[in-house]
């Protein structure tokens, strides 16, 4: 009788549970990273816009190749897909919402802390920029890299979080434990 009970317990515990699409064992790490990135981005933007008055100050030199300069980006990265109409902005927001859902599902299923942290940074940065689009109709970018008259890029803290997250995912894919190893 006891043998059959042990076999039954073993069978019950060996049934694989369905993996959740919404929350996984490392989702908390990603959620905390997303909250930190979004909150830091929004607090810095609020201070630069309303406390520091960056719009009124114009260009504020920080270093020979770095200035603070307020640029309202109505498009996506590097000013691509500029949208001047409310409908265009809504389409960009809907695309971002779909991407956020897919990133969250990926986060719920990830198995490494680096991937969870990286996905959280990407999600938080995307939400930070979405908040701008909802509040102002455009994303507030303010860090300007340039060399002389060559203007390279204007970005914000949310963009930096996204880039750091992508870098983390790339590192994970090339050097992580599960990366493909050459024979």
ROVEX-594395 format. One record per residue (C-alpha): residue in three letters; x, y, z. Coordinates in steps of 0.1 Angstrom, whole numbers. Each point is the difference from the previous one (the first is absolute). Example, Ala and Ser with C-alpha at 12.3 -4.5 7.8 and 13.67 -1.06 7.14 Angstrom:
BEGIN
atom residuo: ALA&px: 123&py: -45&pz: 78 $
atom residuo: SER&px: 14&py: 34&pz: -7 $
This chain:
BEGIN
atom residuo: UNK&px: 0&py: 0&pz: 0 $
atom residuo: UNK&px: 28&py: 25&pz: 9 $
atom residuo: UNK&px: 18&py: -8&pz: -33 $
atom residuo: UNK&px: -30&py: 10&pz: -20 $
atom residuo: UNK&px: -4&py: 33&pz: 20 $
atom residuo: UNK&px: 37&py: 9&pz: -6 $
atom residuo: UNK&px: -5&py: -8&pz: -37 $
atom residuo: UNK&px: -31&py: 22&pz: -1 $
atom residuo: UNK&px: 18&py: 29&pz: 18 $
atom residuo: UNK&px: 30&py: -3&pz: -24 $
atom residuo: UNK&px: -24&py: 1&pz: -29 $
atom residuo: UNK&px: -18&py: 31&pz: 13 $
atom residuo: UNK&px: 32&py: 19&pz: 6 $
atom residuo: UNK&px: 15&py: -9&pz: -33 $
atom residuo: UNK&px: -28&py: 15&pz: -21 $
atom residuo: UNK&px: 15&py: 31&pz: -15 $
atom residuo: UNK&px: -20&py: 31&pz: 8 $
atom residuo: UNK&px: -10&py: 24&pz: -28 $
atom residuo: UNK&px: 23&py: 30&pz: -1 $
atom residuo: UNK&px: -17&py: 33&pz: 4 $
atom residuo: UNK&px: 0&py: 27&pz: -26 $
atom residuo: UNK&px: -4&py: 27&pz: 25 $
atom residuo: UNK&px: 23&py: -7&pz: 30 $
atom residuo: UNK&px: 31&py: -22&pz: 3 $
atom residuo: UNK&px: 26&py: -6&pz: 27 $
atom residuo: UNK&px: 21&py: 29&pz: -11 $
atom residuo: UNK&px: -28&py: 25&pz: -9 $
atom residuo: UNK&px: 5&py: 18&pz: 33 $
atom residuo: UNK&px: 36&py: 10&pz: -11 $
atom residuo: UNK&px: -13&py: 13&pz: -33 $
atom residuo: UNK&px: -29&py: 18&pz: 16 $
atom residuo: UNK&px: 24&py: 18&pz: 25 $
atom residuo: UNK&px: 24&py: 9&pz: -28 $
atom residuo: UNK&px: -30&py: 13&pz: -21 $
atom residuo: UNK&px: -13&py: 21&pz: 29 $
atom residuo: UNK&px: 34&py: 14&pz: 8 $
atom residuo: UNK&px: 8&py: 9&pz: -36 $
atom residuo: UNK&px: -34&py: 16&pz: -7 $
atom residuo: UNK&px: -1&py: 19&pz: 33 $
atom residuo: UNK&px: 36&py: 13&pz: -4 $
atom residuo: UNK&px: -8&py: 11&pz: -36 $
atom residuo: UNK&px: -32&py: 18&pz: 9 $
atom residuo: UNK&px: 14&py: 17&pz: 31 $
atom residuo: UNK&px: 30&py: 13&pz: -20 $
atom residuo: UNK&px: -22&py: 12&pz: -28 $
atom residuo: UNK&px: -24&py: 18&pz: 24 $
atom residuo: UNK&px: 30&py: 17&pz: 17 $
atom residuo: UNK&px: 16&py: 10&pz: -33 $
atom residuo: UNK&px: -33&py: 13&pz: -14 $
atom residuo: UNK&px: -16&py: 17&pz: 30 $
atom residuo: UNK&px: 28&py: 4&pz: 26 $
atom residuo: UNK&px: 31&py: 8&pz: -21 $
atom residuo: UNK&px: -20&py: 16&pz: -28 $
atom residuo: UNK&px: 20&py: -16&pz: -28 $
atom residuo: UNK&px: -24&py: 13&pz: -27 $
atom residuo: UNK&px: 7&py: 36&pz: 10 $
atom residuo: UNK&px: 38&py: -5&pz: 4 $
atom residuo: UNK&px: 5&py: -14&pz: -35 $
atom residuo: UNK&px: 34&py: -18&pz: -3 $
atom residuo: UNK&px: 19&py: -7&pz: 33 $
atom residuo: UNK&px: 35&py: -12&pz: -6 $
atom residuo: UNK&px: 11&py: -29&pz: 23 $
atom residuo: UNK&px: 32&py: -12&pz: -17 $
atom residuo: UNK&px: 18&py: 7&pz: -33 $
atom residuo: UNK&px: -22&py: -25&pz: -19 $
atom residuo: UNK&px: -31&py: -1&pz: 23 $
atom residuo: UNK&px: -27&py: 26&pz: 5 $
atom residuo: UNK&px: -35&py: 1&pz: 15 $
atom residuo: UNK&px: -24&py: 10&pz: -27 $
atom residuo: UNK&px: -37&py: -6&pz: 0 $
atom residuo: UNK&px: -13&py: -17&pz: -31 $
atom residuo: UNK&px: -36&py: -13&pz: -4 $
atom residuo: UNK&px: 1&py: -32&pz: -19 $
atom residuo: UNK&px: -33&py: -8&pz: -17 $
atom residuo: UNK&px: 14&py: -32&pz: -16 $
atom residuo: UNK&px: 20&py: -30&pz: 12 $
atom residuo: UNK&px: 37&py: -5&pz: 5 $
atom residuo: UNK&px: 23&py: 24&pz: -20 $
atom residuo: UNK&px: -31&py: 20&pz: -9 $
atom residuo: UNK&px: -13&py: -26&pz: -24 $
atom residuo: UNK&px: -37&py: -2&pz: -8 $
atom residuo: UNK&px: -8&py: 36&pz: 11 $
atom residuo: UNK&px: -37&py: 4&pz: 7 $
atom residuo: UNK&px: -17&py: 33&pz: 0 $
atom residuo: UNK&px: -36&py: -11&pz: 3 $
atom residuo: UNK&px: -17&py: -15&pz: 31 $
atom residuo: UNK&px: -8&py: -31&pz: -20 $
atom residuo: UNK&px: 36&py: -6&pz: -8 $
atom residuo: UNK&px: 10&py: 4&pz: 36 $
atom residuo: UNK&px: -28&py: -25&pz: 9 $
atom residuo: UNK&px: 13&py: -25&pz: -25 $
atom residuo: UNK&px: 35&py: 3&pz: 16 $
atom residuo: UNK&px: -15&py: -5&pz: 35 $
atom residuo: UNK&px: -19&py: -31&pz: -12 $
atom residuo: UNK&px: 31&py: -14&pz: -15 $
atom residuo: UNK&px: 19&py: 7&pz: 32 $
atom residuo: UNK&px: -28&py: -17&pz: 20 $
atom residuo: UNK&px: 3&py: -32&pz: -21 $
atom residuo: UNK&px: 38&py: 0&pz: 5 $
atom residuo: UNK&px: -4&py: 4&pz: 37 $
atom residuo: UNK&px: -24&py: -29&pz: 3 $
atom residuo: UNK&px: 25&py: -22&pz: -20 $
atom residuo: UNK&px: 29&py: 12&pz: 22 $
atom residuo: UNK&px: -20&py: -8&pz: 31 $
atom residuo: UNK&px: -8&py: -35&pz: -12 $
atom residuo: UNK&px: 37&py: -5&pz: -7 $
atom residuo: UNK&px: 9&py: 13&pz: 35 $
atom residuo: UNK&px: -25&py: -25&pz: 15 $
atom residuo: UNK&px: 17&py: -29&pz: -17 $
atom residuo: UNK&px: 37&py: 11&pz: 3 $
atom residuo: UNK&px: 23&py: -22&pz: 21 $
atom residuo: UNK&px: 30&py: 23&pz: 8 $
atom residuo: UNK&px: 2&py: 31&pz: 22 $
atom residuo: UNK&px: 20&py: 19&pz: -26 $
atom residuo: UNK&px: -28&py: -5&pz: -26 $
atom residuo: UNK&px: -27&py: 9&pz: 26 $
atom residuo: UNK&px: 19&py: 32&pz: 9 $
atom residuo: UNK&px: 6&py: 9&pz: -37 $
atom residuo: UNK&px: -36&py: -6&pz: -9 $
atom residuo: UNK&px: -11&py: 21&pz: 29 $
atom residuo: UNK&px: 22&py: 29&pz: -11 $
atom residuo: UNK&px: -14&py: -2&pz: -35 $
atom residuo: UNK&px: -36&py: -1&pz: 13 $
atom residuo: UNK&px: 6&py: 29&pz: 24 $
atom residuo: UNK&px: 16&py: 21&pz: -26 $
atom residuo: UNK&px: -28&py: -7&pz: -25 $
atom residuo: UNK&px: -26&py: 9&pz: 27 $
atom residuo: UNK&px: 19&py: 32&pz: 9 $
atom residuo: UNK&px: -1&py: 12&pz: -36 $
atom residuo: UNK&px: -37&py: -11&pz: -4 $
atom residuo: UNK&px: -8&py: 22&pz: 30 $
atom residuo: UNK&px: 16&py: 30&pz: -18 $
atom residuo: UNK&px: -20&py: -8&pz: -32 $
atom residuo: UNK&px: -32&py: -1&pz: 20 $
atom residuo: UNK&px: 7&py: 31&pz: 21 $
atom residuo: UNK&px: 17&py: 23&pz: -26 $
atom residuo: UNK&px: -8&py: -16&pz: -34 $
atom residuo: UNK&px: 38&py: -6&pz: -5 $
atom residuo: UNK&px: 30&py: -14&pz: 18 $
atom residuo: UNK&px: 23&py: 24&pz: 19 $
atom residuo: UNK&px: 36&py: -7&pz: -10 $
atom residuo: UNK&px: 27&py: 22&pz: 15 $
atom residuo: UNK&px: 35&py: -15&pz: 0 $
atom residuo: UNK&px: 17&py: 11&pz: -32 $
atom residuo: UNK&px: 33&py: -16&pz: -12 $
atom residuo: UNK&px: 19&py: 19&pz: -27 $
atom residuo: UNK&px: 35&py: 5&pz: -14 $
atom residuo: UNK&px: 3&py: 35&pz: -13 $
atom residuo: UNK&px: -28&py: 5&pz: -25 $
atom residuo: UNK&px: -6&py: -37&pz: -2 $
atom residuo: UNK&px: -31&py: -8&pz: 20 $
atom residuo: UNK&px: -2&py: -36&pz: 9 $
atom residuo: UNK&px: -29&py: -7&pz: 23 $
atom residuo: UNK&px: -25&py: 15&pz: 24 $
atom residuo: UNK&px: -14&py: -24&pz: 26 $
atom residuo: UNK&px: -14&py: -3&pz: 35 $
atom residuo: UNK&px: 3&py: -23&pz: 30 $
atom residuo: UNK&px: -27&py: -23&pz: -13 $
atom residuo: UNK&px: 20&py: -5&pz: -32 $
atom residuo: UNK&px: 31&py: -7&pz: 20 $
atom residuo: UNK&px: -19&py: -27&pz: 20 $
atom residuo: UNK&px: -12&py: -16&pz: -33 $
atom residuo: UNK&px: 36&py: 0&pz: -14 $
atom residuo: UNK&px: 14&py: -15&pz: 33 $
atom residuo: UNK&px: -28&py: -27&pz: -1 $
atom residuo: UNK&px: 8&py: -9&pz: -36 $
atom residuo: UNK&px: 37&py: -1&pz: 8 $
atom residuo: UNK&px: -8&py: -24&pz: 29 $
atom residuo: UNK&px: -20&py: -23&pz: -23 $
atom residuo: UNK&px: 28&py: 0&pz: -26 $
atom residuo: UNK&px: 25&py: -8&pz: 27 $
atom residuo: UNK&px: -22&py: -28&pz: 12 $
atom residuo: UNK&px: -5&py: -14&pz: -35 $
atom residuo: UNK&px: 38&py: -1&pz: -7 $
atom residuo: UNK&px: 16&py: -7&pz: 33 $
atom residuo: UNK&px: -27&py: -13&pz: 23 $
atom residuo: UNK&px: -3&py: -35&pz: 13 $
atom residuo: UNK&px: -25&py: -10&pz: -26 $
atom residuo: UNK&px: 18&py: 17&pz: -29 $
atom residuo: UNK&px: 9&py: -23&pz: -29 $
atom residuo: UNK&px: 35&py: -14&pz: 5 $
atom residuo: UNK&px: 23&py: -6&pz: -30 $
atom residuo: UNK&px: 10&py: -36&pz: -4 $
